[in-house]
Structures are given as structure tokens and as C-alpha cells.
Amino acid sequence: MKKSLRVLMAAMLSVAGMLPGYAAGAKFLYDGMVFQVLDTDAKTVMTTFPLGVKDEDGNPVPKYTGEVTVPSAVDYEGETYTVTSIGDFTFMVPSGADANLTAVNLPETIESINASAFAGSNIASLTVPSGCKFIGNSAFSRCANLTSLEIPEGVTTLGNECFVGTSLESIVVPNSVTLMGMACMASLPTLKSAVIGDGVKNIPANCFSSCTGLAELTLGNSVEQINGLALSGCSALEALHLPASLHTFLDRALINMGSDLV
């Protein structure tokens, strides 16, 4: 009975290996960049961190440096795959390491920028593709030179701490965004103004915490709740525009803020 079960399981695994989608997760090198298969049926891939990947000569793939252009499509095993995602840690620079990546150009095929994708890099600006829907946790954290980034209409999610440690001076969250993660815009002393679109109902905990230069904040017409410490330490805040929909301030949401608010 046990032998028959093993034979049956082996047969099932063998068949599964021939089914479409069996190669999902495979990593490969294309034009100096490392990609990982997402879906062999849909023919989609994402970029990925080069650590541990070797070229055809057995040499480790070097870290990405200088200006990098991500292609919209790549060839893999005789098929064309669309690049739809910037994978976790793809362009991340660890704390204390040399941040030699200065610019990244993204194709319009990108639908998501995942966790820590650009964390610690030296990029000064980035054009987020119009088809992008998701920006993950810490996606741009520690990008100290990042002063300009436009969030396009169509993005629905901003992850936890996604802009912490950048040098952004203004942020406009489009109406398409419905979810903002905790501390997504915290600790930005350079930030002077921010506008939250009409899709957001909850301003998350620590959202703008320690944004000491924030002078004006406008909340969208759907905001119902401001969570704990969301605006704590915004000592320069002079104009706070609140919607009629707002009904709840949680613990210490407005502690250590500026005076003379509108």
C-alpha cells in the first residue's frame, strides 16, 4: 500500500512538472540584470537582487551601479516575458555600503514596486509608471537623495515606511490610493506640503511623525480617522485642512504639533 502511494505521488509530481507554470520562480540573467519568473502562462517576470547569481562563466553578478534601465520585456528559453514587477530588494543598498546606483528608468509595464526595492540607493528622482498599482514596505526608505517622486493615479497601496528617510519636499497621494501603511511618510524633515486624496479613509499611525518641516497638510474628503501619533512632532504645521467626514482622532494623534492651524 505504501509502495503504491509513493508511486502515485511520484507520478503526480511528474505530471505537475509538465504542466504550464512549472518553472515559476526560476532566476536567469538577461543583459546584465537578474530576473525571476512570476508566471509561465502569463509570461511575466520581475527583477530581483543579484546576490548569489552567477553569469555563464561562473562569475558572481555585480551589484547594480550608475544608471540602470529596466527593459519592458526579456527573452527566456525562447519565449518573450513581460517585466511587470520590481522585486524585493532589487536595487537595495545595505546600510553602510557604497550606494553607487544613481538612476533607474522603469518601463510602463511595471505594476508593482515591492518591499525595499530601492532602499538606500542614491537615486534623486524616479518616474513611477502609470500602470503601477502597488508600492511596498520600505520601497524607497533611506534614499537620502530622493527629492522628487510623483505617485501616479492608479496606485492603490503605499506600504509601511515606504518613504522614510528620503528628502521629498512635497507629496500628493492620488485619489486611487485606498491603503496607506504605518509611518509611510514619517521622518521627512524636508517635507513641506502633503495632499491626501479622496480614496483614503484612515490616516495610519505615525504617518507624518517627525516631519518637522511640514507646513501644510490637506486631507481628502473620505478621511474618517487619524490614528495614533500620525502627526506627532509636526512642529512647523500651520495649515491643517480637515474634511467633514473626519470623526475620530486616536491617542496622541496631534501631539507636539504647530499652532495657528486652519
MIBA-752268 format. One record per residue (C-alpha): residue in three letters; y negated, x, z. Coordinates in steps of 0.1 Angstrom, whole numbers, plus 2048, in hexadecimal, padded with zeros to 3 digits. Each point is the difference from the previous one (the first is absolute). Layout:
N
ALAYXZ ...
! end
This chain:
262
MET800800800 LYS7E881C809 LYS8098137E0 SER7F97E17EB LEU7DE7FB812 ARG7F78247F8 VAL80A7FC7DC LEU7EB7E07FD MET7E2811810 ALA80381E7E9 ALA8017E97E2 MET7E27ED80C LEU7EC820805 SER80B80C7DD VAL7F47E07F0 ALA7E0801814 GLY7FA8237F2 MET8007F27DD LEU7E87E3807 PRO7DB8017F6 GLY7EB80E81C TYR81B81980C ALA7E881E7FC ALA7E47F2815 GLY7F381B817 ALA80881D7E9 LYS7E581B7FF PHE7F68147E2 LEU7E68187F3 TYR7E97F67E4 ASP7E38157F3 GLY7FC812821 MET8017E1816 VAL81D7F1814 PHE8097DC7FB GLN8197E9810 VAL8117E27EF LEU7F77DE80F ASP8127E97E9 THR8168097E3 ASP7FF7DC7F3 ALA7DA7FD800 LYS7FE8257F6 THR7E780981C VAL7FA820814 MET7E980D81A THR7F1822807 THR80E81381E PHE7FB81F815 PRO80D81F7EF LEU80F80F820 GLY82480A7FC VAL8017F97DA LYS80881D7E8 ASP7F98057DB GLU81A8077E6 ASP800825808 GLY8077F9825 ASN7DC80780C PRO7EF7EA819 VAL7E67E87F1 PRO7DE80C80D LYS7E87E9813 TYR7E77ED7EA THR7DF8137FD GLY7DF7FD7ED GLU7FB7E17EB VAL81F7EB7F9 THR8057E47E7 VAL81C7E8807 PRO80F7F37E0 SER8057DB7F9 ALA8238057F4 VAL81B81B801 ASP8218077EE TYR820801814 GLU8238027F1 GLY7F57F47DF GLU7ED7E280D THR7DA7FA806 TYR7F77F7823 THR7DE7F180C VAL7EF81181D THR7F87E4818 SER7FB810822 ILE7F281E811 GLY81C807819 ASP7FE809825 PHE7F1823806 THR7FE8087DB PHE7DF813803 MET7FF804825 VAL7F482180F PRO80D807824 SER7E680781B GLY7F68247FF ALA80E8077DD ASP7EA80A7E3 ALA7F37E17EE ASN7FF80C7DC LEU8037DE7F0 THR7DD7F67F4 ALA8037E27E9 VAL81A7E77F5 ASN7FE7E87E2 LEU8167E1803 PRO80C7EB7E3 GLU7FA7DA7FE THR8257FA805 ILE7FE808825 GLU8077E2816 SER803811822 ILE7F381F812 ASN81880681D ALA7FF80F822 SER7EE821804 ALA7FF8047DA PHE7E0814800 ALA7FD809825 GLY7EE821807 SER7F88077DB ASN7DE80D7F4 ILE7F97E37E8 ALA7DB7F67FF SER8047DF7EE LEU81C7EA7F1 THR8017E47E8 VAL81A7E780D PRO8107EF7E1 SER7F77DC7FB GLY8257F5802 CYS80580F823 LYS80A7E781A PHE80981581E ILE7F181E813 GLY81780C81B ASN7FD80E823 SER7EB820802 ALA7FF8017DA PHE7DF814801 SER7FF80C824 ARG7F0822806 CYS7F18017DD ALA7E080F80F ASN7F08057DD LEU8067DC7F5 THR7DD7F07FD SER8077E67E4 LEU81C7E77FB GLU7FE7DD7F2 ILE81A7E780B PRO8067EA7E1 GLU8047DB800 GLY8267FA801 VAL80881681D THR80F7EA81B THR80981881C LEU7EF81D811 GLY817813818 ASN7FB80D823 GLU7E881D802 CYS7FE8027DA PHE7DD80F7FF VAL7FE812822 GLY7F08227FE THR7EF7FB7DE SER7DB8047F8 LEU7FB7DE7F0 GLU7DC7F3803 SER8067DC7F6 ILE81E7E97FC VAL8047DF7EE VAL8207ED807 PRO8067E87E3 ASN8097DB804 SER8248077F6 VAL80781381F THR8127EA81A LEU80E81A818 MET7EE81E810 GLY814817816 MET7F580D822 ALA7E581B801 CYS7FF7FF7DA MET7DC80B7FF ALA7FD810823 SER7EF821808 LEU7EA8027E1 PRO7DF80E80E THR7F28017DC LEU8057DB7FA LYS7DF7ED7FE SER8097DE7F2 ALA81F7EB7FB VAL8077DE7F1 ILE8207ED807 GLY80B7E77E5 ASP8097DB804 GLY826805800 VAL801810823 LYS8067EA81F ASN80481A81B ILE7ED820805 PRO81B81780F ALA7FF813820 ASN7EB8207FE CYS7F67F77DC PHE7DE811802 SER804812821 SER7EA81F803 CYS7ED7FA7E0 THR7E180E811 GLY7EA7FE7E1 LEU8097DD7F5 ALA7DF7ED7FE GLU80A7E07EE LEU8207EB7FF THR8067E07ED LEU81F7EC807 GLY80E7E77E7 ASN8007DB802 SER8257FE80B VAL7FF81781E GLU80C7ED81F GLN80781C819 ILE7F3822809 ASN81B813813 GLY7FE81981D LEU7E981E7FC ALA7FA7F77DB LEU7DB80A802 SER80181681F GLY7E981E7FE CYS7EC7F37E3 SER7E080C812 ALA7EA7FF7E1 LEU8087DD7F6 GLU7E17EC7FA ALA80B7E37E9 LEU8207ED806 HIS8047E27E9 LEU81A7E880E PRO80F7E17EE ALA8027DD80E SER8268037FF LEU80081A81C HIS80C7F1821 THR81281C813 PHE7F582280E LEU81D812811 ASP7FE81A81D ARG7E38187FC ALA7FC7F97DB LEU7DB807801 ILE7FE81B81C ASN7E681C7FD MET7EF7F17E1 GLY7DD8037F5 SER7E57E680B ASP7E97EA7EC LEU81C7F17EC VAL7FB7E47E6 
! end
